[in-house]
C-alpha cells in the first residue's frame, strides 16, 4: 500500500536492478534520483523487507511517532508489513534494497536505523550497475546481509580529555538531532567534565555545543520542511515550540522556514544549486 505525498516530487529516475528475487537468496536494488525533495510516504510492503540508503545525504525516516535521521554509513531497515515514511532532500540519490530474508543482526527489529559496513555499501553500488555479472549477485547479497548491524551507540568509557569525546556526541546527535540530552548529561555519560567536553567541541568544530547542535537541527529541518508543516518539523528536530524554531531559522538563514520551503519548491534549472546553497 502506498499513499502519495502531494507535496513531494516524483524522482527524476527510478532504475531497477533485480537478481533472482523470486528465490529466498534474491535481491532487488532500486535507485532513485531526485531533483526536488522526495518522499516514500505511508508506505507498507507486505511481501519484501526493505533497506533505504543514501550515499550523498541524510534521510529522515519515521516509524510510529519516532523520527530517525540516517547518515551515509547507515540504512533504515523495515520489516515487511510495517508502515513507514522516508524523506530525502533535494538532488539526492536513494537506494531501496528489497530482500526476502531478514539479516541475522536485524532479527526482531521491525523498523529502525542500522549500521552498514563500507564493503556492504560498495556492493550495493556495484549491484546497481548494468554491467554487474548476475552470477556474483548471490555472494554480494550474502556479504551485504553480514555487513549490516545494530546502530552504534555512544561509548561510555572514554577517558577524560581523550580525543573524540565531542565527535562521539556529534555522531549521536547526527542520528537524532531532536535528542534533548543536555551538555552536562553528555559529560556525565562520557565520564568527563562539562568544561572538558565544551573545550573538545571548540577544538573539533570551532564552536560551542549549543551552536553545533543548533546548526545540525536547522540543516535537518531542510529535509522535512518541503513536505511537512512547520510545527511538526519543529517538534521532530527538538524545539519546544514552533516560534523557537522559526526564530533560530531566521537568525541562521535570514528568512522564515515557510519562505525557505517555498523557495526550494519554486527553484529549478540552473538557479537551483545557487538557491540551495543559501541553506548550507
C-alpha positions as CSV (number, residue, x, y, z in Angstrom):
1,X,0.0,0.0,0.0
2,X,1.4,3.4,-0.9
3,X,-0.2,6.8,-0.3
4,X,1.4,9.6,-2.3
5,X,2.6,12.7,-0.5
6,X,1.2,15.6,-2.5
7,X,4.0,17.9,-1.5
8,X,6.8,15.7,-2.6
9,X,8.1,15.4,-6.2
10,X,8.4,12.2,-8.2
11,X,12.0,11.1,-8.7
12,X,13.8,12.1,-11.9
13,X,14.6,8.5,-12.5
14,X,14.0,5.1,-10.9
15,X,16.2,2.3,-12.1
16,X,15.7,-1.4,-11.2
17,X,18.4,-4.0,-10.7
18,X,17.0,-7.4,-9.9
19,X,18.8,-10.6,-9.1
20,X,16.7,-13.7,-8.6
21,X,14.2,-12.0,-6.3
22,X,11.8,-15.0,-6.6
23,X,14.3,-17.0,-4.6
24,X,15.0,-16.6,-0.9
25,X,18.5,-15.5,-1.8
26,X,17.4,-12.9,-4.3
27,X,17.8,-9.2,-4.0
28,X,16.3,-6.2,-5.8
29,X,18.0,-2.8,-5.8
30,X,16.0,0.3,-6.8
31,X,18.0,3.5,-7.4
32,X,16.1,6.8,-7.2
33,X,17.5,10.2,-8.2
34,X,15.7,13.4,-7.2
35,X,15.7,16.9,-8.5
36,X,13.4,18.0,-5.6
37,X,12.6,16.7,-2.1
38,X,11.4,13.1,-2.4
39,X,9.2,11.1,-0.1
40,X,8.2,7.5,0.4
41,X,5.1,8.4,2.4
42,X,3.0,6.0,4.5
43,X,4.5,3.0,2.6
44,X,4.0,-0.6,3.5
45,X,5.4,-3.5,1.6
46,X,3.7,-6.8,2.5
47,X,6.0,-9.1,0.6
48,X,9.5,-7.8,0.9
49,X,11.8,-6.5,3.6
50,X,13.4,-3.2,2.7
51,X,16.5,-1.1,3.4
52,X,16.8,2.6,2.5
53,X,20.3,4.1,2.0
54,X,21.7,7.3,0.6
55,X,25.4,7.8,-0.1
56,X,25.2,11.5,-0.5
57,X,22.8,13.0,2.0
58,X,20.7,12.5,5.2
59,X,17.4,10.6,5.1
60,X,14.7,11.3,7.6
61,X,12.7,8.2,8.4
62,X,9.7,7.6,10.7
63,X,8.1,4.5,12.2
64,X,5.2,5.3,14.6
65,X,6.0,8.5,16.4
66,X,9.8,8.4,16.3
67,X,11.8,10.1,13.6
68,X,15.4,9.0,12.8
69,X,17.9,10.8,10.7
70,X,20.0,8.4,8.7
71,X,23.6,9.2,7.6
72,X,25.6,7.7,4.8
73,X,27.0,5.0,7.0
74,X,23.6,3.8,8.0
75,X,20.4,2.3,6.5
76,X,16.8,2.4,7.5
77,X,15.5,-1.1,7.9
78,X,11.9,-2.0,7.6
79,X,10.4,-5.5,8.1
80,X,7.7,-6.4,5.6
81,X,4.2,-5.4,6.6
82,X,5.4,-2.4,8.6
83,X,4.2,1.1,7.7
84,X,6.9,3.7,7.5
85,X,7.8,7.0,6.0
86,X,11.1,8.1,4.5
87,X,12.1,11.5,3.1
88,X,15.1,12.6,1.1
89,X,16.4,16.1,0.3
90,X,16.8,17.9,-3.0
91,X,19.2,16.4,-5.6
92,X,19.8,13.2,-3.6
93,X,20.2,9.6,-4.7
94,X,18.4,6.9,-2.6
95,X,18.8,3.2,-2.9
96,X,16.0,0.9,-1.8
97,X,17.2,-2.6,-1.3
98,X,14.5,-5.3,-1.2
99,X,15.1,-8.7,0.4
100,X,13.1,-11.9,1.1
101,X,15.1,-12.8,4.2
102,X,15.9,-10.9,7.4
103,X,19.6,-10.2,8.1
104,X,20.6,-12.1,11.2
105,X,21.8,-8.9,13.0
106,X,18.5,-7.2,12.5
107,X,16.2,-10.1,13.5
108,X,13.5,-8.8,15.8
109,X,13.8,-5.2,14.6
110,X,10.5,-4.1,13.0
111,X,11.8,-0.8,11.7
112,X,14.8,1.4,12.6
113,X,18.3,2.6,11.8
114,X,21.1,0.1,11.3
115,X,24.8,0.4,10.5
116,X,26.1,-0.6,7.1
117,X,29.7,-1.5,6.6
118,X,31.8,0.1,3.9
119,X,32.1,-3.1,1.9
120,X,28.4,-3.7,2.1
121,X,27.7,-0.2,0.8
122,X,30.2,-0.6,-2.0
123,X,28.4,-3.8,-3.0
124,X,25.0,-2.0,-3.2
125,X,26.6,0.4,-5.6
126,X,28.1,-2.5,-7.6
127,X,24.8,-4.2,-7.9
128,X,23.3,-1.0,-9.3
129,X,25.4,-1.4,-12.4
130,X,24.1,-2.8,-15.7
131,X,27.5,-4.5,-16.2
132,X,27.4,-6.4,-13.0
133,X,27.6,-10.2,-13.6
134,X,24.4,-11.9,-12.2
135,X,26.4,-15.0,-11.1
136,X,28.1,-12.9,-8.4
137,X,24.9,-11.4,-7.1
138,X,24.1,-14.2,-4.5
139,X,27.5,-13.8,-2.9
140,X,27.2,-10.0,-2.9
141,X,23.8,-10.2,-1.3
142,X,25.3,-12.5,1.5
143,X,28.1,-10.0,2.1
144,X,25.6,-7.1,2.3
145,X,23.5,-9.1,4.8
146,X,26.5,-9.8,7.0
147,X,27.6,-6.1,6.7
148,X,24.5,-4.9,8.5
149,X,24.3,-4.4,12.2
150,X,22.7,-2.5,15.0
151,X,23.2,1.2,15.1
152,X,26.3,2.1,17.1
153,X,25.7,3.9,20.4
154,X,28.0,6.4,22.0
155,X,30.8,4.9,24.0
156,X,30.5,5.4,27.8
157,X,34.1,4.5,28.8
158,X,36.1,7.4,27.2
159,X,38.9,8.7,29.4
160,X,38.6,12.3,30.5
161,X,40.3,14.6,28.0
162,X,40.7,11.8,25.5
163,X,40.4,12.5,21.7
164,X,37.0,12.2,20.1
165,X,34.7,13.0,23.0
166,X,32.9,15.7,21.1
167,X,32.9,13.6,18.0
168,X,31.1,10.8,19.9
169,X,28.4,13.3,21.0
170,X,28.2,14.7,17.4
171,X,27.7,11.3,15.9
172,X,24.8,10.5,18.3
173,X,23.1,13.8,17.6
174,X,23.5,13.4,13.9
175,X,21.5,10.2,14.2
176,X,18.8,12.1,16.2
177,X,19.0,15.9,16.1
178,X,15.9,16.1,18.3
179,X,17.7,14.3,21.2
180,X,17.1,16.6,24.3
181,X,20.2,15.5,26.2
182,X,21.9,18.5,27.8
183,X,25.7,19.1,27.7
184,X,26.1,18.2,31.4
185,X,24.2,15.0,30.8
186,X,26.5,14.1,27.9
187,X,29.5,14.9,30.1
188,X,28.2,12.6,32.9
189,X,27.5,9.8,30.4
190,X,31.0,10.0,28.9
191,X,32.7,10.5,32.3
192,X,34.3,13.8,31.6
193,X,33.7,17.3,33.0
194,X,31.4,19.8,31.3
195,X,34.4,22.1,30.7
196,X,36.4,19.2,29.1
197,X,33.5,18.4,26.7
198,X,32.9,22.0,25.8
199,X,36.6,22.5,25.1
200,X,36.6,19.5,22.9
201,X,33.7,20.9,20.9
202,X,35.6,24.1,20.4
203,X,38.7,22.2,19.3
204,X,36.9,19.8,17.0
205,X,34.3,22.1,15.4
206,X,35.3,25.7,16.3
207,X,32.1,26.4,18.1
208,X,30.2,25.6,21.3
209,X,28.0,22.5,21.8
210,X,24.8,24.6,21.6
211,X,25.9,26.3,18.4
212,X,26.8,23.0,16.7
213,X,23.5,21.4,17.8
214,X,21.5,24.3,16.5
215,X,23.2,24.2,13.1
216,X,22.6,20.4,12.9
217,X,18.9,20.8,13.8
218,X,18.4,23.5,11.2
219,X,20.1,21.6,8.5
220,X,18.0,18.5,9.4
221,X,14.9,20.7,9.1
222,X,15.6,21.4,5.4
223,X,15.0,17.7,4.7
224,X,11.5,17.9,6.3
225,X,10.3,21.4,5.5
226,X,9.2,20.9,1.9
227,X,6.8,18.2,2.9
228,X,5.8,18.8,6.5
229,X,4.2,21.7,8.5
230,X,6.5,23.9,10.4
231,X,5.1,22.9,13.8
232,X,5.7,19.2,13.1
233,X,9.3,19.9,11.8
234,X,10.0,21.9,15.0
235,X,8.9,19.0,17.2
236,X,10.8,16.4,15.3
237,X,14.1,18.2,15.5
238,X,13.8,19.0,19.1
239,X,12.4,22.5,19.5
240,X,9.9,23.1,22.3
241,X,7.7,25.4,20.2
242,X,7.4,26.4,16.5
243,X,8.2,30.0,17.5
244,X,11.6,29.0,18.9
245,X,12.3,27.1,15.7
246,X,11.3,29.9,13.5
247,X,13.4,32.4,15.4
248,X,16.5,30.2,15.2
249,X,15.9,29.6,11.5
250,X,15.6,33.3,10.7
251,X,18.8,34.0,12.6
252,X,20.7,31.4,10.7
253,X,19.2,31.8,7.2
254,X,17.6,35.2,7.1
255,X,14.2,34.0,6.1
256,X,11.3,32.0,7.7
257,X,11.1,28.2,7.3
258,X,7.9,28.6,5.3
259,X,9.7,31.0,2.9
260,X,12.6,28.7,2.6
261,X,10.3,25.7,1.7
262,X,8.6,27.8,-0.9
263,X,11.9,28.9,-2.4
264,X,13.2,25.3,-2.6
265,X,9.9,24.2,-4.3
266,X,10.0,27.1,-6.7
267,X,13.6,26.9,-7.7
268,X,14.6,24.8,-10.7
269,X,17.1,24.6,-13.5
270,X,20.5,26.3,-13.4
271,X,19.4,28.5,-10.5
272,X,18.6,25.7,-8.2
273,X,22.1,24.9,-6.8
274,X,22.7,28.6,-6.0
275,X,19.3,28.8,-4.3
276,X,20.0,25.8,-2.1
277,X,23.5,27.0,-1.3
278,X,21.8,29.6,0.9
279,X,20.8,26.9,3.3
280,X,24.0,25.0,3.7
